[in-house]
């Protein structure tokens, strides 16, 4: 066990009052606040739901990968050229 000194009397009074209202010790109040606050490092490492990071993590977890390296920028250009050409053709046919 170690002691923590809080020199701010106002903060100390607030903690004691809160603990009294909750019918708990100051230590229990501080512990619950820390649990509620969470660990900042763990929160920072969690990718936002729906983000590319979540998709990438899921792909890695499922062991999804290409056997060879894929040049996505070149492949994207090919797809865009083909799709745009098809789009223009459909518009002209209308």
C-alpha positions, 0 to 999 in steps of 0.5 A: 500500500502506498499513500497519495498526498493531494495538496488541493483541499478543495479536491480532497473535500470533493472526493470525500463528499462523493465517497460519503454520498456513494457510501464507499471509501475514497479509494473505491471511488478513485478506483472506479473513476480510473476503471471508467476512464480506461487506459489511454494507450488501449483506447488510442490503439483501437481503430474506429468502427467502419474504418479501413483499419478495422477492415485491414485488421479483419483481413489479417485475422482471417489470413486473407492475402494475395500470393503475390504483391499487388500494385493497387494503384495500377490496378485501380487505374485499369478498373477506372478506365474500363468502368468509365468507358462502360459508363460512357457507352451506356450513356451513349446508348440511352 
